[in-house]
Amino acid sequence: MTQKDIILILAAVGALVVLGFVLRVTFALLGPILLILVGYFVYRAYQNKSGGR
């Protein structure tokens, strides 16, 4: 096993760890982000209905 092989394996493991962390944070924030989006669309629909800006 050469040094390039070891570096490749360590890089792949590191990428999987970072990807797992990013996915965990994304799913943790998914609920609040969805609530904000729904509120934004309700606000936009209300503005359009009432002739706002």
N, C-alpha and C positions, 0 to 999 in steps of 0.2 A: 504494500500500500504506500503510495507516494504522498508527498506533502500536499499536492494538489487535491488528491482524493479526500484527505482529512479535512482540508479547508472547505471543499465542496459539501461534505457531510455536515460540518458545523454550520455552514451558511444555510443549508436546507432546514436544519433543526431550528436555528434562530428565526428563520422566516416563518416557520409554523408557529412558533411561540408568539411572535409579533401578530400574526394573523389571528390567532386565538384571542389575544388581548383586545384587538380592534373589534372583533365580532362580539365579544362580551360587553364592551362599552356601547357598541351600537344597539344591541338588544336591550341593554339597561336603559338607554335613552329613548327607545322606540315609543313607549307610551306617552311621555311628555311631548315628544315631537309631533305625534299624531294629534294630541289634544290642541296643540298650538295651530296646526294646519287646519283642523276643523273649525276652530274659532276664527281663524283668518278668513276662511271661505264664507262662513256665516256673516261676518262683518262686511265682506265685499258684496254679498247678495243683498244685505240690508241697505248698504249705501246705494247700490244700483236701483233698488226698489223705491227708495225714498228720494231719489234725485239728488243725491249728494254730489260733491265735487264733480 
